[in-house]
Every structure is written in C-alpha cells, then in structure tokens.
Amino acid sequence: MAQNTQQFGTRESPIKRVNEIGSSSSVESQLSYITAILNKIVTRGVQKAVICDICSLEGHPTDACPTL
C-alpha cells in the first residue's frame, strides 16, 4: 500500500465551489409571485391585493417594484 501511494500519489478530491448566480429579473419575478401567493394563503385573502402596474404581480406597490 505504501508503494502504491508513492507511485500513484493520493486521491484528494478537488475543492468544488458553488458559483453565485447573478440577479435575474426572471428569478426575482418568480420569487415575487411565490411570495404574493404565500401571503394570500397565510392571510386567507382577507387583505386587498396590491397589484403592481409595471410587472402586474401582486404583493408590492408600483413604486417598490423589484424590476425597477
């Protein structure tokens, strides 16, 4: 075993790093949509839905749209 280690070296797995994804408007809009749906479920639709005039998603007013 010692001879094999000297001949072939050791098996060390390379360190794998996770790349950070850039902020995509598609991902942000999907997250906003999911958040709006969950808020509706939690509040059981009691609150009046705020619909954004820019992206047409519920859950945030126009001046707080994540696409701006």
mmCIF file as Biopython writes it, N, C-alpha, C and O atoms, coordinates in Angstrom:
data_model
#
loop_
_atom_site.group_PDB
_atom_site.id
_atom_site.type_symbol
_atom_site.label_atom_id
_atom_site.label_alt_id
_atom_site.label_comp_id
_atom_site.label_asym_id
_atom_site.label_entity_id
_atom_site.label_seq_id
_atom_site.pdbx_PDB_ins_code
_atom_site.Cartn_x
_atom_site.Cartn_y
_atom_site.Cartn_z
_atom_site.occupancy
_atom_site.B_iso_or_equiv
_atom_site.auth_seq_id
_atom_site.auth_asym_id
_atom_site.pdbx_PDB_model_num
ATOM 1   N N  . MET A ? 1  ? 0.817   -1.175 0.000   1.0 0.0 1  A 1 
ATOM 2   C CA . MET A ? 1  ? 0.000   0.000  0.000   1.0 0.0 1  A 1 
ATOM 3   C C  . MET A ? 1  ? 0.874   1.257  0.000   1.0 0.0 1  A 1 
ATOM 4   O O  . MET A ? 1  ? 0.573   2.231  -0.690  1.0 0.0 1  A 1 
ATOM 5   N N  . ALA A ? 2  ? 1.938   1.227  0.764   1.0 0.0 2  A 1 
ATOM 6   C CA . ALA A ? 2  ? 2.843   2.377  0.814   1.0 0.0 2  A 1 
ATOM 7   C C  . ALA A ? 2  ? 3.509   2.596  -0.535  1.0 0.0 2  A 1 
ATOM 8   O O  . ALA A ? 2  ? 3.702   3.735  -0.959  1.0 0.0 2  A 1 
ATOM 9   N N  . GLN A ? 3  ? 3.859   1.504  -1.210  1.0 0.0 3  A 1 
ATOM 10  C CA . GLN A ? 3  ? 4.482   1.635  -2.524  1.0 0.0 3  A 1 
ATOM 11  C C  . GLN A ? 3  ? 3.490   2.221  -3.546  1.0 0.0 3  A 1 
ATOM 12  O O  . GLN A ? 3  ? 3.875   3.046  -4.375  1.0 0.0 3  A 1 
ATOM 13  N N  . ASN A ? 4  ? 2.252   1.810  -3.490  1.0 0.0 4  A 1 
ATOM 14  C CA . ASN A ? 4  ? 1.249   2.356  -4.395  1.0 0.0 4  A 1 
ATOM 15  C C  . ASN A ? 4  ? 1.031   3.843  -4.156  1.0 0.0 4  A 1 
ATOM 16  O O  . ASN A ? 4  ? 0.835   4.603  -5.104  1.0 0.0 4  A 1 
ATOM 17  N N  . THR A ? 5  ? 1.062   4.255  -2.919  1.0 0.0 5  A 1 
ATOM 18  C CA . THR A ? 5  ? 0.871   5.668  -2.596  1.0 0.0 5  A 1 
ATOM 19  C C  . THR A ? 5  ? 2.012   6.493  -3.169  1.0 0.0 5  A 1 
ATOM 20  O O  . THR A ? 5  ? 1.795   7.587  -3.690  1.0 0.0 5  A 1 
ATOM 21  N N  . GLN A ? 6  ? 3.214   5.973  -3.072  1.0 0.0 6  A 1 
ATOM 22  C CA . GLN A ? 6  ? 4.361   6.703  -3.610  1.0 0.0 6  A 1 
ATOM 23  C C  . GLN A ? 6  ? 4.329   6.717  -5.134  1.0 0.0 6  A 1 
ATOM 24  O O  . GLN A ? 6  ? 4.709   7.712  -5.752  1.0 0.0 6  A 1 
ATOM 25  N N  . GLN A ? 7  ? 3.884   5.632  -5.737  1.0 0.0 7  A 1 
ATOM 26  C CA . GLN A ? 7  ? 3.885   5.543  -7.187  1.0 0.0 7  A 1 
ATOM 27  C C  . GLN A ? 7  ? 2.769   6.378  -7.817  1.0 0.0 7  A 1 
ATOM 28  O O  . GLN A ? 7  ? 3.002   7.086  -8.797  1.0 0.0 7  A 1 
ATOM 29  N N  . PHE A ? 8  ? 1.577   6.297  -7.265  1.0 0.0 8  A 1 
ATOM 30  C CA . PHE A ? 8  ? 0.430   6.942  -7.890  1.0 0.0 8  A 1 
ATOM 31  C C  . PHE A ? 8  ? -0.032  8.211  -7.169  1.0 0.0 8  A 1 
ATOM 32  O O  . PHE A ? 8  ? -0.854  8.954  -7.708  1.0 0.0 8  A 1 
ATOM 33  N N  . GLY A ? 9  ? 0.464   8.466  -5.999  1.0 0.0 9  A 1 
ATOM 34  C CA . GLY A ? 9  ? 0.010   9.633  -5.244  1.0 0.0 9  A 1 
ATOM 35  C C  . GLY A ? 9  ? -1.269  9.318  -4.494  1.0 0.0 9  A 1 
ATOM 36  O O  . GLY A ? 9  ? -1.765  8.192  -4.541  1.0 0.0 9  A 1 
ATOM 37  N N  . THR A ? 10 ? -1.798  10.307 -3.805  1.0 0.0 10 A 1 
ATOM 38  C CA . THR A ? 10 ? -3.022  10.099 -3.036  1.0 0.0 10 A 1 
ATOM 39  C C  . THR A ? 10 ? -4.208  10.623 -3.818  1.0 0.0 10 A 1 
ATOM 40  O O  . THR A ? 10 ? -4.068  11.452 -4.717  1.0 0.0 10 A 1 
ATOM 41  N N  . ARG A ? 11 ? -5.350  10.133 -3.467  1.0 0.0 11 A 1 
ATOM 42  C CA . ARG A ? 11 ? -6.587  10.587 -4.112  1.0 0.0 11 A 1 
ATOM 43  C C  . ARG A ? 11 ? -7.188  11.707 -3.273  1.0 0.0 11 A 1 
ATOM 44  O O  . ARG A ? 11 ? -7.867  11.453 -2.278  1.0 0.0 11 A 1 
ATOM 45  N N  . GLU A ? 12 ? -6.946  12.891 -3.662  1.0 0.0 12 A 1 
ATOM 46  C CA . GLU A ? 12 ? -7.549  14.027 -2.983  1.0 0.0 12 A 1 
ATOM 47  C C  . GLU A ? 12 ? -8.577  14.624 -3.928  1.0 0.0 12 A 1 
ATOM 48  O O  . GLU A ? 12 ? -8.271  14.972 -5.069  1.0 0.0 12 A 1 
ATOM 49  N N  . SER A ? 13 ? -9.800  14.735 -3.433  1.0 0.0 13 A 1 
ATOM 50  C CA . SER A ? 13 ? -10.840 15.303 -4.292  1.0 0.0 13 A 1 
ATOM 51  C C  . SER A ? 13 ? -10.644 16.818 -4.351  1.0 0.0 13 A 1 
ATOM 52  O O  . SER A ? 13 ? -10.379 17.457 -3.332  1.0 0.0 13 A 1 
ATOM 53  N N  . PRO A ? 14 ? -10.775 17.377 -5.532  1.0 0.0 14 A 1 
ATOM 54  C CA . PRO A ? 14 ? -10.606 18.822 -5.658  1.0 0.0 14 A 1 
ATOM 55  C C  . PRO A ? 14 ? -11.738 19.555 -4.946  1.0 0.0 14 A 1 
ATOM 56  O O  . PRO A ? 14 ? -12.854 19.045 -4.847  1.0 0.0 14 A 1 
ATOM 57  N N  . ILE A ? 15 ? -11.448 20.727 -4.462  1.0 0.0 15 A 1 
ATOM 58  C CA . ILE A ? 15 ? -12.458 21.524 -3.770  1.0 0.0 15 A 1 
ATOM 59  C C  . ILE A ? 15 ? -13.413 22.095 -4.808  1.0 0.0 15 A 1 
ATOM 60  O O  . ILE A ? 15 ? -12.999 22.766 -5.753  1.0 0.0 15 A 1 
ATOM 61  N N  . LYS A ? 16 ? -14.676 21.823 -4.618  1.0 0.0 16 A 1 
ATOM 62  C CA . LYS A ? 16 ? -15.682 22.331 -5.539  1.0 0.0 16 A 1 
ATOM 63  C C  . LYS A ? 16 ? -16.317 23.563 -4.920  1.0 0.0 16 A 1 
ATOM 64  O O  . LYS A ? 16 ? -16.699 23.556 -3.749  1.0 0.0 16 A 1 
ATOM 65  N N  . ARG A ? 17 ? -16.424 24.599 -5.698  1.0 0.0 17 A 1 
ATOM 66  C CA . ARG A ? 17 ? -17.034 25.829 -5.217  1.0 0.0 17 A 1 
ATOM 67  C C  . ARG A ? 17 ? -18.359 26.040 -5.932  1.0 0.0 17 A 1 
ATOM 68  O O  . ARG A ? 17 ? -18.521 25.692 -7.102  1.0 0.0 17 A 1 
ATOM 69  N N  . VAL A ? 18 ? -19.286 26.611 -5.206  1.0 0.0 18 A 1 
ATOM 70  C CA . VAL A ? 18 ? -20.592 26.903 -5.779  1.0 0.0 18 A 1 
ATOM 71  C C  . VAL A ? 18 ? -20.543 28.317 -6.312  1.0 0.0 18 A 1 
ATOM 72  O O  . VAL A ? 18 ? -20.197 29.255 -5.593  1.0 0.0 18 A 1 
ATOM 73  N N  . ASN A ? 19 ? -20.892 28.463 -7.575  1.0 0.0 19 A 1 
ATOM 74  C CA . ASN A ? 19 ? -20.903 29.789 -8.168  1.0 0.0 19 A 1 
ATOM 75  C C  . ASN A ? 19 ? -22.178 30.518 -7.806  1.0 0.0 19 A 1 
ATOM 76  O O  . ASN A ? 19 ? -23.259 29.931 -7.764  1.0 0.0 19 A 1 
ATOM 77  N N  . GLU A ? 20 ? -22.038 31.792 -7.550  1.0 0.0 20 A 1 
ATOM 78  C CA . GLU A ? 20 ? -23.196 32.613 -7.225  1.0 0.0 20 A 1 
ATOM 79  C C  . GLU A ? 20 ? -23.869 33.031 -8.525  1.0 0.0 20 A 1 
ATOM 80  O O  . GLU A ? 20 ? -23.207 33.452 -9.474  1.0 0.0 20 A 1 
ATOM 81  N N  . ILE A ? 21 ? -25.193 32.910 -8.556  1.0 0.0 21 A 1 
ATOM 82  C CA . ILE A ? 21 ? -25.886 33.309 -9.761  1.0 0.0 21 A 1 
ATOM 83  C C  . ILE A ? 21 ? -26.156 34.808 -9.713  1.0 0.0 21 A 1 
ATOM 84  O O  . ILE A ? 21 ? -26.340 35.386 -8.641  1.0 0.0 21 A 1 
ATOM 85  N N  . GLY A ? 22 ? -26.177 35.408 -10.854 1.0 0.0 22 A 1 
ATOM 86  C CA . GLY A ? 22 ? -26.480 36.826 -10.936 1.0 0.0 22 A 1 
ATOM 87  C C  . GLY A ? 22 ? -27.962 37.047 -10.686 1.0 0.0 22 A 1 
ATOM 88  O O  . GLY A ? 22 ? -28.766 36.126 -10.836 1.0 0.0 22 A 1 
ATOM 89  N N  . SER A ? 23 ? -28.319 38.245 -10.310 1.0 0.0 23 A 1 
ATOM 90  C CA . SER A ? 23 ? -29.733 38.518 -10.052 1.0 0.0 23 A 1 
ATOM 91  C C  . SER A ? 23 ? -30.454 38.641 -11.388 1.0 0.0 23 A 1 
ATOM 92  O O  . SER A ? 23 ? -30.216 39.564 -12.167 1.0 0.0 23 A 1 
ATOM 93  N N  . SER A ? 24 ? -31.304 37.723 -11.618 1.0 0.0 24 A 1 
ATOM 94  C CA . SER A ? 24 ? -32.051 37.670 -12.867 1.0 0.0 24 A 1 
ATOM 95  C C  . SER A ? 24 ? -33.458 38.191 -12.615 1.0 0.0 24 A 1 
ATOM 96  O O  . SER A ? 24 ? -34.079 37.855 -11.606 1.0 0.0 24 A 1 
ATOM 97  N N  . SER A ? 25 ? -33.955 39.001 -13.521 1.0 0.0 25 A 1 
ATOM 98  C CA . SER A ? 25 ? -35.298 39.545 -13.344 1.0 0.0 25 A 1 
ATOM 99  C C  . SER A ? 25 ? -36.334 38.423 -13.370 1.0 0.0 25 A 1 
ATOM 100 O O  . SER A ? 25 ? -37.383 38.532 -12.734 1.0 0.0 25 A 1 
ATOM 101 N N  . SER A ? 26 ? -36.047 37.357 -14.097 1.0 0.0 26 A 1 
ATOM 102 C CA . SER A ? 26 ? -36.952 36.219 -14.149 1.0 0.0 26 A 1 
ATOM 103 C C  . SER A ? 26 ? -37.058 35.555 -12.779 1.0 0.0 26 A 1 
ATOM 104 O O  . SER A ? 26 ? -38.154 35.242 -12.316 1.0 0.0 26 A 1 
ATOM 105 N N  . VAL A ? 27 ? -35.930 35.345 -12.147 1.0 0.0 27 A 1 
ATOM 106 C CA . VAL A ? 27 ? -35.920 34.720 -10.818 1.0 0.0 27 A 1 
ATOM 107 C C  . VAL A ? 27 ? -36.600 35.639 -9.813  1.0 0.0 27 A 1 
ATOM 108 O O  . VAL A ? 27 ? -37.362 35.178 -8.963  1.0 0.0 27 A 1 
ATOM 109 N N  . GLU A ? 28 ? -36.329 36.935 -9.908  1.0 0.0 28 A 1 
ATOM 110 C CA . GLU A ? 28 ? -36.934 37.889 -8.978  1.0 0.0 28 A 1 
ATOM 111 C C  . GLU A ? 28 ? -38.444 37.957 -9.156  1.0 0.0 28 A 1 
ATOM 112 O O  . GLU A ? 28 ? -39.179 38.037 -8.171  1.0 0.0 28 A 1 
ATOM 113 N N  . SER A ? 29 ? -38.912 37.927 -10.389 1.0 0.0 29 A 1 
ATOM 114 C CA . SER A ? 29 ? -40.349 37.989 -10.618 1.0 0.0 29 A 1 
ATOM 115 C C  . SER A ? 29 ? -41.035 36.714 -10.145 1.0 0.0 29 A 1 
ATOM 116 O O  . SER A ? 29 ? -42.148 36.764 -9.621  1.0 0.0 29 A 1 
ATOM 117 N N  . GLN A ? 30 ? -40.374 35.570 -10.328 1.0 0.0 30 A 1 
ATOM 118 C CA . GLN A ? 30 ? -40.932 34.319 -9.829  1.0 0.0 30 A 1 
ATOM 119 C C  . GLN A ? 30 ? -40.998 34.327 -8.310  1.0 0.0 30 A 1 
ATOM 120 O O  . GLN A ? 30 ? -41.977 33.865 -7.723  1.0 0.0 30 A 1 
ATOM 121 N N  . LEU A ? 31 ? -39.960 34.851 -7.675  1.0 0.0 31 A 1 
ATOM 122 C CA . LEU A ? 31 ? -39.944 34.929 -6.221  1.0 0.0 31 A 1 
ATOM 123 C C  . LEU A ? 31 ? -41.029 35.870 -5.717  1.0 0.0 31 A 1 
ATOM 124 O O  . LEU A ? 31 ? -41.680 35.585 -4.711  1.0 0.0 31 A 1 
ATOM 125 N N  . SER A ? 32 ? -41.229 36.984 -6.404  1.0 0.0 32 A 1 
ATOM 126 C CA . SER A ? 32 ? -42.293 37.924 -6.030  1.0 0.0 32 A 1 
ATOM 127 C C  . SER A ? 32 ? -43.658 37.261 -6.162  1.0 0.0 32 A 1 
ATOM 128 O O  . SER A ? 32 ? -44.529 37.436 -5.310  1.0 0.0 32 A 1 
ATOM 129 N N  . TYR A ? 33 ? -43.835 36.507 -7.225  1.0 0.0 33 A 1 
ATOM 130 C CA . TYR A ? 33 ? -45.099 35.821 -7.449  1.0 0.0 33 A 1 
ATOM 131 C C  . TYR A ? 33 ? -45.354 34.788 -6.354  1.0 0.0 33 A 1 
ATOM 132 O O  . TYR A ? 33 ? -46.456 34.721 -5.810  1.0 0.0 33 A 1 
ATOM 133 N N  . ILE A ? 34 ? -44.354 33.991 -6.033  1.0 0.0 34 A 1 
ATOM 134 C CA . ILE A ? 34 ? -44.496 32.977 -4.982  1.0 0.0 34 A 1 
ATOM 135 C C  . ILE A ? 34 ? -44.770 33.634 -3.640  1.0 0.0 34 A 1 
ATOM 136 O O  . ILE A ? 34 ? -45.598 33.148 -2.869  1.0 0.0 34 A 1 
ATOM 137 N N  . THR A ? 35 ? -44.086 34.728 -3.355  1.0 0.0 35 A 1 
ATOM 138 C CA . THR A ? 35 ? -44.306 35.451 -2.107  1.0 0.0 35 A 1 
ATOM 139 C C  . THR A ? 35 ? -45.732 35.967 -2.026  1.0 0.0 35 A 1 
ATOM 140 O O  . THR A ? 35 ? -46.370 35.871 -0.978  1.0 0.0 35 A 1 
ATOM 141 N N  . ALA A ? 36 ? -46.238 36.513 -3.127  1.0 0.0 36 A 1 
ATOM 142 C CA . ALA A ? 36 ? -47.603 37.018 -3.147  1.0 0.0 36 A 1 
ATOM 143 C C  . ALA A ? 36 ? -48.607 35.890 -2.904  1.0 0.0 36 A 1 
ATOM 144 O O  . ALA A ? 36 ? -49.572 36.066 -2.160  1.0 0.0 36 A 1 
ATOM 145 N N  . ILE A ? 37 ? -48.382 34.738 -3.527  1.0 0.0 37 A 1 
ATOM 146 C CA . ILE A ? 37 ? -49.277 33.591 -3.342  1.0 0.0 37 A 1 
ATOM 147 C C  . ILE A ? 37 ? -49.256 33.127 -1.887  1.0 0.0 37 A 1 
ATOM 148 O O  . ILE A ? 37 ? -50.305 32.856 -1.302  1.0 0.0 37 A 1 
ATOM 149 N N  . LEU A ? 38 ? -48.055 33.035 -1.305  1.0 0.0 38 A 1 
ATOM 150 C CA . LEU A ? 38 ? -47.950 32.604 0.094   1.0 0.0 38 A 1 
ATOM 151 C C  . LEU A ? 38 ? -48.611 33.596 1.038   1.0 0.0 38 A 1 
ATOM 152 O O  . LEU A ? 38 ? -49.256 33.199 2.008   1.0 0.0 38 A 1 
ATOM 153 N N  . ASN A ? 39 ? -48.452 34.886 0.758   1.0 0.0 39 A 1 
ATOM 154 C CA . ASN A ? 39 ? -49.118 35.895 1.593   1.0 0.0 39 A 1 
ATOM 155 C C  . ASN A ? 39 ? -50.628 35.751 1.512   1.0 0.0 39 A 1 
ATOM 156 O O  . ASN A ? 39 ? -51.325 35.919 2.512   1.0 0.0 39 A 1 
ATOM 157 N N  . LYS A ? 40 ? -51.135 35.443 0.329   1.0 0.0 40 A 1 
ATOM 158 C CA . LYS A ? 40 ? -52.569 35.229 0.165   1.0 0.0 40 A 1 
ATOM 159 C C  . LYS A ? 40 ? -53.039 34.032 0.977   1.0 0.0 40 A 1 
ATOM 160 O O  . LYS A ? 40 ? -54.088 34.078 1.620   1.0 0.0 40 A 1 
ATOM 161 N N  . ILE A ? 41 ? -52.254 32.960 0.942   1.0 0.0 41 A 1 
ATOM 162 C CA . ILE A ? 41 ? -52.617 31.745 1.673   1.0 0.0 41 A 1 
ATOM 163 C C  . ILE A ? 41 ? -52.592 32.001 3.177   1.0 0.0 41 A 1 
ATOM 164 O O  . ILE A ? 41 ? -53.500 31.591 3.900   1.0 0.0 41 A 1 
ATOM 165 N N  . VAL A ? 42 ? -51.546 32.683 3.641   1.0 0.0 42 A 1 
ATOM 166 C CA . VAL A ? 42 ? -51.401 32.928 5.083   1.0 0.0 42 A 1 
ATOM 167 C C  . VAL A ? 42 ? -52.518 33.829 5.592   1.0 0.0 42 A 1 
ATOM 168 O O  . VAL A ? 42 ? -53.079 33.575 6.658   1.0 0.0 42 A 1 
ATOM 169 N N  . THR A ? 43 ? -52.846 34.875 4.848   1.0 0.0 43 A 1 
ATOM 170 C CA . THR A ? 43 ? -53.878 35.813 5.300   1.0 0.0 43 A 1 
ATOM 171 C C  . THR A ? 43 ? -55.268 35.392 4.847   1.0 0.0 43 A 1 
ATOM 172 O O  . THR A ? 43 ? -56.253 36.061 5.160   1.0 0.0 43 A 1 
ATOM 173 N N  . ARG A ? 44 ? -55.355 34.307 4.125   1.0 0.0 44 A 1 
ATOM 174 C CA . ARG A ? 44 ? -56.607 33.751 3.616   1.0 0.0 44 A 1 
ATOM 175 C C  . ARG A ? 44 ? -57.351 34.753 2.749   1.0 0.0 44 A 1 
ATOM 176 O O  . ARG A ? 44 ? -58.582 34.777 2.723   1.0 0.0 44 A 1 
ATOM 177 N N  . GLY A ? 45 ? -56.596 35.574 2.043   1.0 0.0 45 A 1 
ATOM 178 C CA . GLY A ? 45 ? -57.186 36.505 1.088   1.0 0.0 45 A 1 
ATOM 179 C C  . GLY A ? 45 ? -57.955 37.650 1.707   1.0 0.0 45 A 1 
ATOM 180 O O  . GLY A ? 45 ? -58.718 38.321 1.013   1.0 0.0 45 A 1 
ATOM 181 N N  . VAL A ? 46 ? -57.772 37.897 3.014   1.0 0.0 46 A 1 
ATOM 182 C CA . VAL A ? 46 ? -58.509 38.943 3.703   1.0 0.0 46 A 1 
ATOM 183 C C  . VAL A ? 46 ? -58.052 40.324 3.242   1.0 0.0 46 A 1 
ATOM 184 O O  . VAL A ? 46 ? -58.875 41.215 3.033   1.0 0.0 46 A 1 
ATOM 185 N N  . GLN A ? 47 ? -56.758 40.498 3.086   1.0 0.0 47 A 1 
ATOM 186 C CA . GLN A ? 47 ? -56.225 41.793 2.691   1.0 0.0 47 A 1 
ATOM 187 C C  . GLN A ? 47 ? -56.468 42.034 1.205   1.0 0.0 47 A 1 
ATOM 188 O O  . GLN A ? 47 ? -56.483 41.104 0.398   1.0 0.0 47 A 1 
ATOM 189 N N  . LYS A ? 48 ? -56.657 43.303 0.870   1.0 0.0 48 A 1 
ATOM 190 C CA . LYS A ? 48 ? -56.818 43.662 -0.532  1.0 0.0 48 A 1 
ATOM 191 C C  . LYS A ? 48 ? -55.476 43.500 -1.234  1.0 0.0 48 A 1 
ATOM 192 O O  . LYS A ? 48 ? -54.453 43.986 -0.752  1.0 0.0 48 A 1 
ATOM 193 N N  . ALA A ? 49 ? -55.485 42.826 -2.358  1.0 0.0 49 A 1 
ATOM 194 C CA . ALA A ? 49 ? -54.246 42.571 -3.089  1.0 0.0 49 A 1 
ATOM 195 C C  . ALA A ? 49 ? -53.750 43.860 -3.735  1.0 0.0 49 A 1 
ATOM 196 O O  . ALA A ? 49 ? -54.517 44.602 -4.348  1.0 0.0 49 A 1 
ATOM 197 N N  . VAL A ? 50 ? -52.453 44.110 -3.586  1.0 0.0 50 A 1 
ATOM 198 C CA . VAL A ? 50 ? -51.815 45.258 -4.230  1.0 0.0 50 A 1 
ATOM 199 C C  . VAL A ? 50 ? -51.159 44.735 -5.502  1.0 0.0 50 A 1 
ATOM 200 O O  . VAL A ? 50 ? -50.266 43.889 -5.449  1.0 0.0 50 A 1 
ATOM 201 N N  . ILE A ? 51 ? -51.608 45.243 -6.638  1.0 0.0 51 A 1 
ATOM 202 C CA . ILE A ? 51 ? -51.078 44.792 -7.921  1.0 0.0 51 A 1 
ATOM 203 C C  . ILE A ? 51 ? -50.193 45.889 -8.497  1.0 0.0 51 A 1 
ATOM 204 O O  . ILE A ? 51 ? -50.591 47.051 -8.579  1.0 0.0 51 A 1 
ATOM 205 N N  . CYS A ? 52 ? -49.005 45.503 -8.888  1.0 0.0 52 A 1 
ATOM 206 C CA . CYS A ? 52 ? -48.035 46.427 -9.460  1.0 0.0 52 A 1 
ATOM 207 C C  . CYS A ? 52 ? -48.445 46.776 -10.890 1.0 0.0 52 A 1 
ATOM 208 O O  . CYS A ? 52 ? -48.841 45.895 -11.653 1.0 0.0 52 A 1 
ATOM 209 N N  . ASP A ? 53 ? -48.352 48.045 -11.253 1.0 0.0 53 A 1 
ATOM 210 C CA . ASP A ? 53 ? -48.693 48.483 -12.604 1.0 0.0 53 A 1 
ATOM 211 C C  . ASP A ? 53 ? -47.584 48.172 -13.604 1.0 0.0 53 A 1 
ATOM 212 O O  . ASP A ? 53 ? -47.824 48.196 -14.811 1.0 0.0 53 A 1 
ATOM 213 N N  . ILE A ? 54 ? -46.379 47.880 -13.128 1.0 0.0 54 A 1 
ATOM 214 C CA . ILE A ? 54 ? -45.259 47.622 -14.024 1.0 0.0 54 A 1 
ATOM 215 C C  . ILE A ? 54 ? -45.182 46.145 -14.408 1.0 0.0 54 A 1 
ATOM 216 O O  . ILE A ? 54 ? -45.176 45.807 -15.591 1.0 0.0 54 A 1 
ATOM 217 N N  . CYS A ? 55 ? -45.124 45.270 -13.407 1.0 0.0 55 A 1 
ATOM 218 C CA . CYS A ? 55 ? -44.951 43.842 -13.698 1.0 0.0 55 A 1 
ATOM 219 C C  . CYS A ? 55 ? -46.244 43.037 -13.544 1.0 0.0 55 A 1 
ATOM 220 O O  . CYS A ? 55 ? -46.271 41.846 -13.857 1.0 0.0 55 A 1 
ATOM 221 N N  . SER A ? 56 ? -47.300 43.669 -13.070 1.0 0.0 56 A 1 
ATOM 222 C CA . SER A ? 56 ? -48.624 43.043 -12.901 1.0 0.0 56 A 1 
ATOM 223 C C  . SER A ? 56 ? -48.625 41.905 -11.886 1.0 0.0 56 A 1 
ATOM 224 O O  . SER A ? 56 ? -49.470 41.013 -11.957 1.0 0.0 56 A 1 
ATOM 225 N N  . LEU A ? 57 ? -47.695 41.928 -10.956 1.0 0.0 57 A 1 
ATOM 226 C CA . LEU A ? 57 ? -47.668 40.923 -9.896  1.0 0.0 57 A 1 
ATOM 227 C C  . LEU A ? 57 ? -48.256 41.515 -8.624  1.0 0.0 57 A 1 
ATOM 228 O O  . LEU A ? 57 ? -48.190 42.722 -8.390  1.0 0.0 57 A 1 
ATOM 229 N N  . GLU A ? 58 ? -48.822 40.654 -7.823  1.0 0.0 58 A 1 
ATOM 230 C CA . GLU A ? 58 ? -49.371 41.092 -6.547  1.0 0.0 58 A 1 
ATOM 231 C C  . GLU A ? 58 ? -48.288 41.101 -5.485  1.0 0.0 58 A 1 
ATOM 232 O O  . GLU A ? 58 ? -47.286 40.396 -5.604  1.0 0.0 58 A 1 
ATOM 233 N N  . GLY A ? 59 ? -48.486 41.887 -4.465  1.0 0.0 59 A 1 
ATOM 234 C CA . GLY A ? 59 ? -47.605 41.824 -3.313  1.0 0.0 59 A 1 
ATOM 235 C C  . GLY A ? 59 ? -46.715 43.024 -3.107  1.0 0.0 59 A 1 
ATOM 236 O O  . GLY A ? 59 ? -46.071 43.138 -2.064  1.0 0.0 59 A 1 
ATOM 237 N N  . HIS A ? 60 ? -46.658 43.929 -4.077  1.0 0.0 60 A 1 
ATOM 238 C CA . HIS A ? 60 ? -45.864 45.136 -3.887  1.0 0.0 60 A 1 
ATOM 239 C C  . HIS A ? 60 ? -46.469 46.268 -4.716  1.0 0.0 60 A 1 
ATOM 240 O O  . HIS A ? 60 ? -47.027 46.039 -5.789  1.0 0.0 60 A 1 
ATOM 241 N N  . PRO A ? 61 ? -46.349 47.491 -4.201  1.0 0.0 61 A 1 
ATOM 242 C CA . PRO A ? 61 ? -46.866 48.634 -4.978  1.0 0.0 61 A 1 
ATOM 243 C C  . PRO A ? 61 ? -45.930 48.955 -6.136  1.0 0.0 61 A 1 
ATOM 244 O O  . PRO A ? 61 ? -44.807 48.456 -6.206  1.0 0.0 61 A 1 
ATOM 245 N N  . THR A ? 62 ? -46.404 49.779 -7.024  1.0 0.0 62 A 1 
ATOM 246 C CA . THR A ? 62 ? -45.636 50.127 -8.224  1.0 0.0 62 A 1 
ATOM 247 C C  . THR A ? 62 ? -44.298 50.767 -7.896  1.0 0.0 62 A 1 
ATOM 248 O O  . THR A ? 62 ? -43.293 50.469 -8.541  1.0 0.0 62 A 1 
ATOM 249 N N  . ASP A ? 63 ? -44.276 51.649 -6.893  1.0 0.0 63 A 1 
ATOM 250 C CA . ASP A ? 63 ? -43.022 52.337 -6.566  1.0 0.0 63 A 1 
ATOM 251 C C  . ASP A ? 63 ? -42.005 51.434 -5.882  1.0 0.0 63 A 1 
ATOM 252 O O  . ASP A ? 63 ? -40.854 51.836 -5.711  1.0 0.0 63 A 1 
ATOM 253 N N  . ALA A ? 64 ? -42.392 50.238 -5.489  1.0 0.0 64 A 1 
ATOM 254 C CA . ALA A ? 64 ? -41.455 49.287 -4.872  1.0 0.0 64 A 1 
ATOM 255 C C  . ALA A ? 64 ? -41.238 48.062 -5.760  1.0 0.0 64 A 1 
ATOM 256 O O  . ALA A ? 64 ? -40.880 46.995 -5.260  1.0 0.0 64 A 1 
ATOM 257 N N  . CYS A ? 65 ? -41.448 48.201 -7.056  1.0 0.0 65 A 1 
ATOM 258 C CA . CYS A ? 65 ? -41.310 47.069 -7.976  1.0 0.0 65 A 1 
ATOM 259 C C  . CYS A ? 65 ? -39.848 46.633 -8.063  1.0 0.0 65 A 1 
ATOM 260 O O  . CYS A ? 65 ? -38.970 47.472 -8.263  1.0 0.0 65 A 1 
ATOM 261 N N  . PRO A ? 66 ? -39.574 45.336 -7.916  1.0 0.0 66 A 1 
ATOM 262 C CA . PRO A ? 66 ? -38.182 44.865 -7.982  1.0 0.0 66 A 1 
ATOM 263 C C  . PRO A ? 66 ? -37.569 44.969 -9.375  1.0 0.0 66 A 1 
ATOM 264 O O  . PRO A ? 66 ? -36.351 44.864 -9.516  1.0 0.0 66 A 1 
ATOM 265 N N  . THR A ? 67 ? -38.390 45.173 -10.408 1.0 0.0 67 A 1 
ATOM 266 C CA . THR A ? 67 ? -37.828 45.291 -11.750 1.0 0.0 67 A 1 
ATOM 267 C C  . THR A ? 67 ? -37.273 46.679 -12.038 1.0 0.0 67 A 1 
ATOM 268 O O  . THR A ? 67 ? -36.613 46.894 -13.055 1.0 0.0 67 A 1 
ATOM 269 N N  . LEU A ? 68 ? -37.545 47.630 -11.126 1.0 0.0 68 A 1 
ATOM 270 C CA . LEU A ? 68 ? -37.021 48.998 -11.349 1.0 0.0 68 A 1 
ATOM 271 C C  . LEU A ? 68 ? -35.551 49.053 -11.135 1.0 0.0 68 A 1 
ATOM 272 O O  . LEU A ? 68 ? -34.945 50.115 -11.278 1.0 0.0 68 A 1 
#
